[in-house]
Amino acid sequence: MSLFILKCNILIQKLFTRLFFTCTIFFTISYSLCAQLVDLSNAVMLETDHTGGFLGTGVSFADFNDDDIDDLTFGHHAGELRFFQGDGSVFQEVFFNISNSTNETKSVIWADIDNDGDQDFLITNRNASNHLWINDGEMQFTDVSSTCGISTAINTKSYGASFGDYNNDGYLDLYICNYHTYVNSAQNELYLNNGDGTFTDVTEIAGVGNGLHQTFQSTWIDIDQDGLLDLHIINDRIDHLNAFYHNNGDGTFTDMAFVWGVNIGIYAMSSTFGDYDRDGDMDLYVTNGLFGNYLFQNNLNAGFGFLDVSNLQGVGVNELCWGASFFDYNNDMWPDLYVATGVSAFIEYPMIFDVYGEILNSFFESDGSPPMTDLTTTSPQASQYTFAIATGDFNSDGFPDLVSHQVGEFASIISGAPNGNHYLKIRPEGVISNRNAIGAMVSVYHPNGSEHNVVFCGDKYLSQNSRHLHFGLGSSTQVDSVIVQWPGGGEETFVGLLVDETIVLVEGSSASFCLEPWGYCGEGTVWDTVTQSCISIFQENLCPTDLDFDGHTATQDLLILLTQFGTFCTPNLGN
């Protein structure tokens, strides 16, 4: 209760300052001021020993000790998991009572499955059983794999995994992808969270087994924004079409991939969502082999399906690609695209470079006008083979970082260099919804436009991003509002937020949930339900910061305010 009141009061206090920032400012140019990526690999020295295995292993950029600082977790081809705790500037390797024996790890995912405020840990394995550990709140872990209800079969080839609350009961459900053939016959697995630390296999009931296909990754996302999480699945064969299961709301799903135009048959390696065109819905990027990757523009809100814009945007690559990630490295508001390249063979390091040569990862910069600019040859990267990548902000500078779990002894990490553009980092926290707010969509509105992002938990290829959503604001020095669409469809508006901050938005703590916010308005102001702020009762001008009535807020208005600061305003009773 105290947390609710504290956050409510903070938001109310910020409403006073918003009186001076409610107008549209017409300076809408953002700048790429000396924008660049910087290689920080040598500075952080993340030893991972990715020197063996088949088709890579997973990486997580999620905070595992709940200090709101991004941490890193790396899978390992022989079970030697690596955990690196961040302090906001560097990493320190830490050790937990978590053991994967000598098993070949694929996904590594942190999620609060029991809503107790700490992060539990899941791994998938190739040719071994999958494992789930429960966190006691003190970073001590109990392996509940044999009792929690998930399969303990030892002959599975599990790869990707995803958490999401598909039935909106407030608990995270689990989907596991299996890379199987008709010889090793096992479908993918959907587990319903019972709310007591156990799961029930509901794959057949839900209709999302996906057949005997070779599935690398899944992603939970409310793609049509109806308040129910849908499920995207990629399959690694041209005769095994990708699936997009629409949530029917009754515990069952219907594959809409054909209707929506994304039932492609390719060697699909990455299920990557992001709003590259900033129109308020999530677009889809799917990596492939030599025949080229696919970028699909989401037009569902307009009554259509997805449109293939791969050639228009110039992001086909035409190499053997794996994980891909949208991230606005220069905070210019436009999501850029990083694509990992690798091989489809067993990893024998360092001989792999002699056998297959060197292929650079691809990097595309977006400014909103097609095509995206290919900066591959100018971006900082050593020759590497990469499978899994993830994004976060390990040095807390507001510019996103990208970690590559590359083949070799160490991981690589590149960072967006601060350039004068502004940002906002938001971690939504559920109360009625699941505690991690997995599936929540956050929209940030500011004078230069709007940005939109979703909290995922297991997507791309064997990957987990930071739970802090990053929004580049360009030259905007203010935030008009932030709208959170919580899992389940509930919508909440937050105002009075400042730029260049990292904040936690707790479900139910916005001003609209506070008792009588209008009671906090000062003398001479009243509560405005449209702007959700206190506005002047004396000024007829609808833009209270436009003091010289020229139609926009500028330096002259600030000078007028400073000149009159401290004087008393009285209404003209004669009018």
C-alpha positions as CSV (number, residue, x, y, z in Angstrom):
1,M,0.0,0.0,0.0
2,S,2.8,2.4,0.8
3,L,4.4,1.7,-2.6
4,F,1.1,2.7,-4.3
5,I,0.8,5.9,-2.3
6,L,4.4,6.8,-2.9
7,K,4.2,6.4,-6.6
8,C,0.9,8.1,-6.8
9,N,2.2,11.1,-4.9
10,I,5.3,11.3,-7.1
11,L,3.1,11.4,-10.2
12,I,0.9,14.0,-8.7
13,Q,3.9,16.2,-7.9
14,K,5.0,15.9,-11.4
15,L,1.6,17.1,-12.7
16,F,2.4,20.6,-11.5
17,T,5.4,20.8,-13.8
18,R,3.4,19.6,-16.7
19,L,1.4,22.8,-16.7
20,F,4.3,24.3,-18.7
21,F,4.6,21.4,-21.1
22,T,1.2,20.6,-22.5
23,C,1.5,22.3,-25.9
24,T,2.8,20.9,-29.1
25,I,6.3,22.2,-29.8
26,F,7.0,22.5,-33.4
27,F,10.7,21.7,-33.3
28,T,10.3,18.1,-34.5
29,I,13.8,17.5,-35.8
30,S,15.9,14.7,-34.2
31,Y,19.6,14.5,-34.6
32,S,22.1,11.7,-35.1
33,L,24.7,13.8,-33.4
34,C,28.0,11.9,-34.2
35,A,25.9,8.7,-33.9
36,Q,28.1,5.6,-33.7
37,L,28.4,2.1,-32.2
38,V,31.3,1.4,-29.9
39,D,32.9,-2.0,-29.3
40,L,33.2,-2.4,-25.5
41,S,34.1,-6.1,-25.6
42,N,37.6,-5.7,-24.2
43,A,36.4,-3.4,-21.5
44,V,33.9,-5.9,-20.0
45,M,35.7,-9.2,-20.8
46,L,32.7,-11.6,-20.7
47,E,34.3,-15.1,-20.7
48,T,31.8,-17.6,-22.1
49,D,33.8,-20.4,-23.7
50,H,31.4,-20.8,-26.7
51,T,33.8,-23.2,-28.3
52,G,31.6,-26.2,-29.1
53,G,28.1,-27.5,-29.6
54,F,25.5,-27.3,-32.4
55,L,23.8,-24.2,-33.7
56,G,24.7,-22.0,-30.8
57,T,23.4,-21.5,-27.3
58,G,21.2,-18.8,-25.6
59,V,21.7,-15.5,-23.9
60,S,19.7,-13.3,-21.5
61,F,20.1,-9.6,-20.8
62,A,17.5,-9.7,-18.1
63,D,18.0,-8.4,-14.5
64,F,18.1,-11.6,-12.4
65,N,18.6,-10.1,-8.9
66,D,15.9,-7.4,-9.1
67,D,18.1,-4.4,-8.5
68,D,16.9,-2.8,-11.8
69,I,20.3,-3.1,-13.4
70,D,20.7,-5.4,-16.4
71,D,22.6,-8.6,-15.9
72,L,23.8,-11.2,-18.4
73,T,23.4,-15.0,-18.5
74,F,25.0,-17.3,-21.1
75,G,24.2,-20.8,-22.0
76,H,27.0,-23.3,-22.7
77,H,27.5,-26.3,-25.0
78,A,28.7,-28.5,-22.0
79,G,26.4,-27.2,-19.3
80,E,28.7,-24.6,-17.8
81,L,26.3,-21.7,-17.4
82,R,27.8,-18.3,-16.8
83,F,26.1,-15.5,-14.8
84,F,27.4,-11.9,-14.9
85,Q,25.9,-9.4,-12.5
86,G,25.9,-5.7,-13.6
87,D,26.4,-2.7,-11.3
88,G,25.6,0.0,-13.9
89,S,29.1,0.2,-15.3
90,V,30.8,-3.2,-15.4
91,F,30.0,-6.9,-14.8
92,Q,31.1,-9.3,-12.0
93,E,30.7,-13.0,-12.5
94,V,28.6,-14.6,-9.9
95,F,27.7,-18.2,-9.1
96,F,24.5,-19.9,-8.1
97,N,23.5,-23.3,-6.9
98,I,22.3,-24.1,-10.5
99,S,23.9,-26.9,-12.4
100,N,23.1,-28.3,-15.8
101,S,25.6,-31.1,-15.6
102,T,27.3,-31.5,-19.0
103,N,24.1,-30.9,-21.1
104,E,24.0,-28.7,-24.2
105,T,22.1,-25.7,-23.1
106,K,19.9,-23.8,-25.5
107,S,17.5,-21.2,-24.0
108,V,18.3,-19.4,-20.7
109,I,15.3,-17.4,-19.4
110,W,14.5,-15.5,-16.2
111,A,10.8,-15.1,-15.3
112,D,8.8,-14.7,-12.1
113,I,6.5,-17.7,-12.6
114,D,5.0,-17.5,-9.1
115,N,4.6,-13.7,-8.8
116,D,6.6,-13.6,-5.6
117,G,8.8,-10.7,-6.7
118,D,12.0,-12.7,-7.7
119,Q,13.2,-14.3,-10.9
120,D,13.0,-18.0,-11.4
121,F,15.1,-19.7,-14.0
122,L,14.4,-22.0,-17.0
123,I,16.8,-23.7,-19.4
124,T,16.1,-25.9,-22.4
125,N,18.5,-28.6,-23.5
126,R,19.3,-30.5,-26.6
127,N,19.4,-34.2,-26.0
128,A,18.6,-33.8,-22.3
129,S,15.6,-32.9,-20.2
130,N,14.7,-29.2,-19.6
131,H,15.0,-27.7,-16.2
132,L,13.2,-25.1,-14.0
133,W,14.6,-23.6,-10.8
134,I,12.5,-21.6,-8.2
135,N,14.2,-18.6,-6.5
136,D,13.6,-18.3,-2.8
137,G,14.1,-14.5,-2.8
138,E,17.7,-14.8,-1.6
139,M,19.1,-16.1,-4.9
140,Q,19.0,-19.6,-3.7
141,F,17.4,-22.0,-6.1
142,T,15.5,-25.3,-5.9
143,D,15.3,-27.5,-9.0
144,V,11.6,-28.4,-9.4
145,S,11.9,-29.9,-12.9
146,S,10.7,-33.3,-11.8
147,T,7.7,-32.0,-9.8
148,C,6.4,-28.9,-11.5
149,G,4.7,-30.7,-14.4
150,I,7.0,-30.1,-17.4
151,S,8.4,-33.0,-19.4
152,T,11.5,-34.7,-18.1
153,A,12.1,-36.7,-21.2
154,I,15.8,-37.0,-21.9
155,N,15.7,-37.6,-25.6
156,T,14.2,-34.2,-26.6
157,K,15.9,-31.6,-28.8
158,S,14.4,-28.4,-27.2
159,Y,15.6,-25.0,-28.5
160,G,13.5,-21.9,-27.9
161,A,11.1,-21.2,-25.0
162,S,8.7,-18.4,-24.3
163,F,6.7,-17.2,-21.2
164,G,3.4,-15.4,-21.6
165,D,0.0,-15.3,-19.8
166,Y,-2.2,-16.5,-22.6
167,N,-5.3,-17.0,-20.4
168,N,-4.9,-13.7,-18.4
169,D,-5.1,-15.3,-15.0
170,G,-2.0,-13.4,-13.9
171,Y,0.5,-16.3,-14.1
172,L,3.0,-16.9,-16.8
173,D,2.4,-19.9,-19.0
174,L,5.2,-21.7,-20.9
175,Y,5.8,-22.7,-24.5
176,I,8.8,-24.9,-25.5
177,C,10.0,-25.5,-29.0
178,N,11.3,-28.9,-30.1
179,Y,13.4,-29.5,-33.1
180,H,12.1,-32.9,-34.1
181,T,11.8,-35.2,-37.1
182,Y,9.6,-38.2,-37.7
183,V,12.3,-40.3,-36.1
184,N,12.3,-38.3,-32.9
185,S,8.6,-37.7,-32.7
186,A,7.7,-35.0,-30.3
187,Q,5.6,-31.9,-30.8
188,N,6.1,-28.5,-29.2
189,E,4.8,-28.2,-25.7
190,L,2.3,-25.7,-24.1
191,Y,2.1,-25.6,-20.3
192,L,-0.6,-23.8,-18.3
193,N,0.6,-22.3,-15.1
194,N,-1.7,-23.6,-12.3
195,G,-0.7,-20.7,-10.0
196,D,0.8,-23.0,-7.3
197,G,4.3,-23.5,-8.9
198,T,3.1,-26.3,-11.1
199,F,2.1,-26.6,-14.8
200,T,-0.3,-28.7,-16.8
201,D,0.4,-29.8,-20.4
202,V,-2.4,-28.4,-22.5
203,T,-0.8,-28.7,-25.9
204,E,-3.5,-30.9,-27.4
205,I,-6.4,-28.9,-25.9
206,A,-5.0,-25.6,-27.2
207,G,-4.1,-27.0,-30.6
208,V,-0.6,-25.5,-30.7
209,G,1.6,-28.6,-31.0
210,N,2.7,-27.4,-34.5
211,G,3.1,-31.0,-35.8
212,L,6.4,-32.9,-36.1
213,H,8.3,-29.9,-37.3
214,Q,11.8,-28.5,-36.6
215,T,10.9,-25.5,-34.5
216,F,13.6,-23.1,-33.3
217,Q,11.7,-20.3,-31.5
218,S,8.3,-19.0,-30.4
219,T,7.1,-15.6,-29.4
220,W,4.0,-14.6,-27.3
221,I,2.6,-11.3,-28.6
222,D,-0.9,-9.7,-28.7
223,I,-0.5,-9.1,-32.4
224,D,-4.1,-7.9,-33.0
225,Q,-4.3,-6.0,-29.7
226,D,-7.5,-7.7,-28.6
227,G,-6.2,-8.3,-25.0
228,L,-5.2,-11.9,-25.7
229,L,-1.6,-13.2,-26.3
230,D,-1.1,-14.9,-29.7
231,L,1.7,-17.2,-30.5
232,H,4.2,-17.0,-33.4
233,I,6.3,-20.0,-34.3
234,I,9.1,-20.4,-36.8
235,N,10.0,-23.7,-38.5
236,D,13.4,-24.6,-40.0
237,R,12.3,-26.2,-43.3
238,I,10.8,-25.0,-46.6
239,D,8.0,-27.6,-46.4
240,H,7.2,-26.8,-42.7
241,L,5.4,-23.5,-42.9
242,N,5.6,-20.9,-40.1
243,A,2.6,-20.7,-37.9
244,F,0.8,-17.8,-36.2
245,Y,-1.7,-19.0,-33.7
246,H,-4.5,-16.6,-32.8
247,N,-5.8,-16.8,-29.3
248,N,-9.6,-17.6,-29.4
249,G,-10.1,-16.7,-25.7
250,D,-11.4,-20.1,-24.7
251,G,-8.1,-21.9,-24.2
252,T,-7.8,-22.8,-27.9
253,F,-5.9,-21.2,-30.8
254,T,-6.4,-21.0,-34.6
255,D,-3.5,-20.8,-37.0
256,M,-3.9,-17.5,-39.0
257,A,-0.6,-17.5,-40.7
258,F,-2.1,-18.1,-44.2
259,V,-4.8,-15.5,-43.7
260,W,-2.3,-12.9,-42.4
261,G,0.2,-13.7,-45.1
262,V,3.1,-14.9,-43.0
263,N,2.9,-18.7,-43.7
264,I,6.3,-18.7,-45.3
265,G,8.2,-21.9,-45.9
266,I,11.9,-21.1,-45.3
267,Y,14.8,-22.0,-43.1
268,A,13.4,-19.7,-40.4
269,M,15.9,-18.9,-37.6
270,S,14.6,-15.9,-35.7
271,S,11.1,-14.6,-34.7
272,T,11.8,-10.9,-34.2
273,F,9.1,-8.2,-33.5
274,G,9.4,-4.5,-33.4
275,D,7.6,-1.4,-34.6
276,Y,10.1,-0.3,-37.3
277,D,7.7,2.1,-38.9
278,R,6.4,3.6,-35.6
279,D,2.7,3.2,-36.5
280,G,1.7,1.6,-33.2
281,D,1.8,-2.1,-34.0
282,M,4.5,-4.8,-34.1
283,D,6.1,-5.7,-37.4
284,L,7.8,-9.0,-38.0
285,Y,11.3,-9.9,-39.1
286,V,12.2,-13.5,-39.9
287,T,15.7,-14.6,-40.7
288,N,16.6,-17.2,-43.3
289,G,19.4,-18.7,-45.4
290,L,20.9,-17.6,-48.7
291,F,17.5,-16.8,-50.2
292,G,17.0,-13.8,-48.0
293,N,15.3,-12.7,-44.8
294,Y,11.8,-11.4,-44.5
295,L,10.5,-8.1,-43.1
296,F,6.7,-8.0,-42.8
297,Q,4.9,-4.7,-42.2
298,N,1.9,-5.2,-39.8
299,N,-1.4,-3.9,-41.3
300,L,-3.8,-5.8,-39.2
301,N,-5.2,-2.6,-37.6
302,A,-6.1,-1.4,-41.1
303,G,-8.0,-4.6,-41.8
304,F,-5.3,-6.2,-43.8
305,G,-2.6,-8.8,-43.0
306,F,1.2,-8.4,-43.2
307,L,3.0,-6.9,-46.2
308,D,6.4,-8.1,-47.3
309,V,8.7,-5.1,-47.4
310,S,12.0,-6.9,-47.4
311,N,13.2,-5.6,-50.7
312,L,11.8,-2.1,-50.1
313,Q,13.8,-1.8,-46.9
314,G,16.9,-3.6,-48.2
315,V,17.2,-6.0,-45.3
316,G,17.3,-9.4,-47.1
317,V,21.0,-10.0,-46.3
318,N,21.1,-13.3,-48.2
319,E,23.5,-15.0,-45.8
320,L,22.8,-17.8,-43.3
321,C,21.3,-15.6,-40.5
322,W,20.2,-16.4,-37.0
323,G,19.1,-14.0,-34.2
324,A,18.0,-10.5,-35.1
325,S,17.0,-7.5,-33.0
326,F,15.5,-4.1,-33.4
327,F,17.1,-1.4,-31.3
328,D,17.4,2.3,-31.6
329,Y,21.1,2.6,-31.1
330,N,21.3,6.4,-31.6
331,N,18.0,7.4,-29.9
332,D,16.8,9.1,-33.1
333,M,13.3,7.4,-32.6
334,W,13.7,5.0,-35.4
335,P,14.4,1.3,-34.6
336,D,17.6,0.0,-36.3
337,L,18.2,-3.6,-37.1
338,Y,21.1,-5.9,-36.2
339,V,21.3,-9.4,-37.8
340,A,23.5,-12.2,-36.6
341,T,25.2,-14.6,-39.1
342,G,26.5,-18.0,-38.3
343,V,26.9,-21.5,-39.7
344,S,24.7,-24.6,-39.7
345,A,27.3,-27.0,-38.5
346,F,28.9,-28.3,-35.3
347,I,31.2,-25.7,-33.8
348,E,34.9,-26.6,-33.5
349,Y,36.7,-23.4,-32.4
350,P,38.9,-22.0,-33.8
351,M,39.0,-24.3,-36.8
352,I,35.5,-23.2,-37.8
353,F,37.0,-19.9,-39.2
354,D,39.5,-21.8,-41.4
355,V,36.7,-24.0,-42.8
356,Y,33.9,-21.5,-43.4
357,G,35.7,-18.2,-43.7
358,E,34.5,-15.0,-42.2
359,I,31.1,-13.4,-42.5
360,L,30.2,-10.1,-40.8
361,N,27.0,-9.6,-38.8
362,S,24.7,-7.1,-40.6
363,F,23.6,-3.8,-39.2
364,F,21.0,-1.5,-40.8
365,E,20.3,2.1,-39.6
366,S,16.8,3.5,-40.1
367,D,15.8,7.1,-40.5
368,G,12.2,6.4,-41.4
369,S,12.7,6.5,-45.2
370,P,13.3,3.3,-47.1
371,P,15.6,1.6,-47.6
372,M,17.4,1.3,-44.3
373,T,21.1,2.2,-44.6
374,D,23.5,-0.8,-44.6
375,L,26.3,0.1,-42.1
376,T,27.6,-3.4,-41.9
377,T,31.1,-2.6,-43.0
378,T,31.4,0.5,-40.9
379,S,30.0,-0.9,-37.6
380,P,32.6,-2.1,-35.0
381,Q,32.7,-5.9,-35.0
382,A,35.4,-8.5,-35.1
383,S,35.0,-11.4,-37.4
384,Q,32.6,-13.7,-35.7
385,Y,29.9,-16.3,-36.0
386,T,26.9,-15.4,-34.0
387,F,23.7,-17.2,-33.2
388,A,22.0,-15.5,-30.2
389,I,21.9,-11.8,-29.5
390,A,20.1,-9.7,-26.9
391,T,19.8,-6.0,-26.0
392,G,19.9,-4.0,-22.8
393,D,21.7,-1.1,-21.2
394,F,24.4,-2.4,-19.0
395,N,26.2,0.9,-18.4
396,S,22.9,2.8,-17.7
397,D,23.7,5.6,-20.1
398,G,20.3,5.5,-21.8
399,F,21.8,4.2,-25.1
400,P,21.1,0.5,-25.8
401,D,23.8,-2.1,-25.8
402,L,23.8,-5.4,-27.8
403,V,25.5,-8.5,-26.7
404,S,26.5,-11.3,-29.1
405,H,27.0,-14.8,-27.7
406,Q,29.6,-15.3,-30.5
407,V,31.6,-18.4,-31.2
408,G,34.8,-18.1,-29.2
409,E,36.2,-17.7,-25.7
410,F,34.5,-14.3,-25.0
411,A,31.1,-12.7,-25.9
412,S,31.2,-9.4,-27.7
413,I,29.2,-6.3,-26.7
414,I,28.6,-3.1,-28.7
415,S,27.0,0.1,-27.4
416,G,25.3,3.1,-28.8
417,A,27.5,6.2,-28.0
418,P,25.6,9.1,-26.3
419,N,25.1,11.8,-28.8
420,G,22.7,14.4,-27.3
421,N,19.5,12.7,-28.2
422,H,17.1,11.9,-25.3
423,Y,15.6,8.6,-24.1
424,L,13.2,7.0,-21.7
425,K,13.5,3.5,-20.2
426,I,10.5,1.9,-18.7
427,R,9.9,-1.3,-16.8
428,P,6.2,-2.0,-16.3
429,E,5.3,-4.1,-13.3
430,G,2.1,-6.0,-13.0
431,V,-0.2,-6.2,-10.0
432,I,-3.3,-7.7,-11.5
433,S,-1.3,-8.8,-14.5
434,N,1.7,-11.1,-14.1
435,R,4.5,-9.5,-12.0
436,N,6.9,-9.1,-14.9
437,A,4.2,-7.6,-17.1
438,I,5.2,-10.0,-19.9
439,G,3.1,-9.1,-23.0
440,A,2.5,-5.5,-22.0
441,M,2.7,-2.9,-24.8
442,V,4.1,0.5,-23.9
443,S,3.6,3.6,-26.0
444,V,5.5,6.8,-25.4
445,Y,4.1,10.1,-26.8
446,H,6.2,13.2,-27.1
447,P,6.5,16.3,-29.3
448,N,8.4,14.5,-32.0
449,G,5.9,11.6,-32.3
450,S,5.5,8.3,-30.6
451,E,7.4,5.0,-30.0
452,H,6.0,1.6,-29.1
453,N,7.5,-1.6,-27.6
454,V,6.4,-4.8,-26.0
455,V,7.8,-6.8,-23.0
456,F,8.9,-10.2,-24.3
457,C,10.2,-13.2,-22.4
458,G,11.9,-15.5,-24.9
459,D,12.0,-14.5,-28.6
460,K,14.3,-14.0,-31.6
461,Y,16.6,-17.0,-31.4
462,L,17.3,-18.4,-27.9
463,S,17.2,-14.9,-26.5
464,Q,15.8,-12.7,-23.8
465,N,16.1,-8.9,-23.8
466,S,16.2,-6.6,-20.8
467,R,12.8,-6.1,-19.2
468,H,13.5,-2.3,-19.3
469,L,11.9,-1.1,-22.6
470,H,14.0,1.5,-24.3
471,F,12.6,4.5,-26.2
472,G,14.7,6.9,-28.2
473,L,13.1,10.4,-28.1
474,G,15.4,12.3,-30.5
475,S,15.5,16.0,-29.6
476,S,12.3,15.9,-27.5
477,T,12.9,17.3,-24.1
478,Q,9.6,16.3,-22.7
479,V,7.2,13.3,-22.5
480,D,3.5,14.1,-23.0
481,S,2.2,10.8,-21.8
482,V,2.9,7.1,-21.6
483,I,0.2,4.5,-22.2
484,V,0.5,1.0,-21.0
485,Q,-1.7,-1.8,-22.4
486,W,-1.4,-4.3,-19.6
487,P,-1.8,-8.1,-20.4
488,G,-5.5,-8.7,-20.6
489,G,-6.2,-5.4,-22.4
490,G,-6.5,-2.9,-19.5
491,E,-5.1,0.5,-20.5
492,E,-3.5,3.0,-18.2
493,T,-2.1,6.5,-18.9
494,F,0.8,8.0,-17.1
495,V,1.7,11.7,-17.3
496,G,4.3,14.0,-15.7
497,L,7.3,11.7,-16.6
498,L,10.7,13.2,-17.4
499,V,13.1,12.4,-20.2
500,D,16.5,10.7,-19.7
501,E,15.1,8.6,-16.8
502,T,14.8,4.9,-16.0
503,I,11.4,4.4,-14.3
504,V,9.1,1.6,-13.1
505,L,5.4,1.9,-13.8
506,V,3.4,-0.2,-11.4
507,E,0.0,-1.3,-12.6
508,G,-2.7,0.9,-11.0
509,S,-0.4,3.7,-9.9
510,S,-1.2,6.3,-12.5
511,A,-2.9,9.6,-11.6
512,S,-6.2,8.2,-12.9
513,F,-6.1,5.6,-10.1
514,C,-5.2,8.2,-7.4
515,L,-7.9,9.6,-5.1
516,E,-9.1,13.0,-6.4
517,P,-6.0,14.2,-8.3
518,W,-7.8,17.5,-8.9
519,G,-7.4,18.2,-5.3
520,Y,-3.7,18.7,-5.8
521,C,-4.1,21.6,-8.2
522,G,-2.8,24.9,-6.9
523,E,-4.7,28.2,-6.6
524,G,-5.7,29.6,-10.0
525,T,-5.7,26.1,-11.7
526,V,-8.2,23.4,-12.3
527,W,-8.0,19.7,-13.3
528,D,-8.3,19.1,-17.0
529,T,-9.5,15.6,-17.8
530,V,-8.2,15.6,-21.3
531,T,-4.6,16.4,-20.6
532,Q,-4.8,14.8,-17.1
533,S,-3.1,17.8,-15.6
534,C,-3.7,21.1,-13.8
535,I,-4.3,24.1,-16.1
536,S,-4.9,27.8,-15.6
537,I,-8.4,29.1,-15.1
538,F,-7.4,32.6,-16.2
539,Q,-6.0,32.0,-19.6
540,E,-8.4,31.5,-22.5
541,N,-5.6,30.3,-24.7
542,L,-5.9,26.5,-24.9
543,C,-2.1,26.2,-24.8
544,P,-1.1,27.4,-21.4
545,T,2.6,27.6,-22.2
546,D,2.0,29.8,-25.3
547,L,2.3,33.1,-23.3
548,D,2.8,35.4,-26.3
549,F,-0.1,33.7,-28.3
550,D,1.9,33.0,-31.4
551,G,0.7,29.4,-31.7
552,H,3.7,27.5,-30.2
553,T,6.0,27.4,-27.2
554,A,9.4,28.9,-27.6
555,T,12.2,30.9,-25.8
556,Q,10.1,34.1,-25.8
557,D,7.4,32.3,-23.7
558,L,10.1,31.3,-21.1
559,L,11.4,34.9,-20.9
560,I,7.8,36.2,-20.3
561,L,7.4,33.6,-17.5
562,L,10.7,34.5,-15.9
563,T,9.9,38.2,-16.1
564,Q,6.5,37.7,-14.3
565,F,7.7,35.0,-11.9
566,G,6.6,35.8,-8.3
567,T,3.8,38.3,-9.3
568,F,0.1,37.6,-8.5
569,C,-2.4,37.0,-11.3
570,T,-5.9,38.3,-10.9
571,P,-8.8,37.8,-13.2
572,N,-10.2,40.7,-15.2
573,L,-13.6,40.9,-13.6
574,G,-14.7,43.6,-16.1
575,N,-14.8,41.1,-19.0
